Amino acid sequence: MTQKKKLPVLGLGALLLSGGAALAQGVDTIPGMPPVIDPHNIYTETTAGHLNPEVAQDPARVYVPNLRSNNVYVIDPGTYKVVSRFKVGESPQHVVPSWDLRTLWVTNNAEGSTQGSLTPIDPRTTKPLPNVPVDDPYNMYFTPDGKSAITVAEARERLDFRDPHTMELQGSVSVPKCRGVNHADFSIDGRYAIFTCEFGGYLAKVDTVNRTVLGYLKLSGGGMPQDVLTAPDGHKFYVADMHADGVFIIDGDTFRETGFIHTGTGAHGLYPSRDGTKLYVANRGSHKIHGRPHSKAGGVSVIDFATDRVVTQWLIPGGGSPDMGNVSADGKTLWLSGRFDDVVYAIDTTTGATRKIPVGQEPHGLTVWPQPGRYSIGHTGILR
C-alpha cells in the first residue's frame, strides 16, 4: 500500500456511548464490539436523540457519488442546493462512513480494470484526501468490533479484510458461488454477516471472526438480490430482490427463508426509519428509454417492522429510479439517489412529498451526514 499513516480517530471513547459487559445485556458479542443496549432492538442508539456532540460538529451534508461522471456532489440539506463537487476515482459507487465515524470513504471500483481506489473525505471540512489504491472496492463494510474494514471485491468474488485506517490487506475470503457479491449486514452479536449475490440469486453467510464461508442459500423466487438489512431483533434479515419486486425474510441464525413481502418494481435499497419502527424500501423500477433504464413506477414502500406489512407507498412524481441513500439525523427526510435520472430525491417521511435536486451522471450510494449512533458497520451509513 502507498498510504501507511493512519487517519485521525477523534474521541472514539465518547463515540461509543456505552458501558458494562455485553453479557449483562444478554447478548454475547464478539470481543471488542460495543455492548448491545437492548437485545430486542439494535437501533436504540440511532434515534434522533443520540447524535454525539462531536459528530454534530460536522457540517450537515449529503454526499452523492456519481458513477459515470467520476465525482461527488455535496448537497446542503438545509437549502437543498449543491454547494460543492470534487473529482474522485473511477466509477464511484458508495460513500461509506467509517466504524469510528471520522472518515467517509468513497468506493471507486473502476469497473473492468485494476485501478480501484478509495477516496477518504474528512467530514469536518467536507473535503477529500488523497486516494488509496484498493482492488475492486464496489462496497465496504466494517466488522462490528471495528478491527477490520471489508472491501467487497464484486468482480473478484472476494471479500478483502483490511486495516480500517490504512486499508492494508489483512486477509481475504473467496466466495466463488456468490456472483456479484455486493451488499451485507451483520447479526446482533457480530459473529456473522449475510451477503447478497446479485447475479446468481444466492445469499452467502460469512463467519466474521474466523473469516470463513458458513454456507450459501438460494432464494426461492428471486434472482437478483440487492440490499440487506438486519431487523431490530438482530436475528431476522430483510433482502431486497429486483426480480422478485419485493423483500425476502431470512432467519439469519438457521439461514433459511421464512417469508416474502411484495413492495414494488425493482426492490433495491433498504433503510430503517430513525425511530426504528419502519423499513423504507426503495423500488428502483426497470424499464429503458433510449437504451437507459428508467422507471415510471419508481417509489418507496414503507414496511412496519412489527407486522412485516406494507403500510404506505410513495411514488416518485413523474416516475423515477430511487436507488441508495439514507435518512436524515432527525428522521424527517429520506434521501435517495435517482440512479437513472441524474437527480437526488429528498422525500418527506411524513407525507411522502418529494423534492428533486439535479446532480452528476448516474448517482449511486449517497450518504447523509452526520447521523446518530455509536459506530458504523458501513454501506451508506448503517449505524448502531
Secondary structure by P-SEA (a helix, b strand, c coil): cccccccccccccccccccccccccccccccccccccccccccccccccccccccccccbbbbbbbccccbbbbbcccccccccccccccccccccccccccbbbbbbccccccbbbbbbbccccccccbbbbbccccbbbbcccccbbbbbcccccbbbbccccccccccccccccccccccccccccccbbbbbbccccbbbbbccccccccbbbbbcccccccbbbbcccccbbbbbbccccbbbbbccccccccccccccccccbbbbcccccbbbbbbbbbbbcccbbbbcbbbbbbbcccccccccccccccbbbbcbbbbcccccbbbbbcccccccccccccccbbbbbbbccccccccccccccccccccccccc
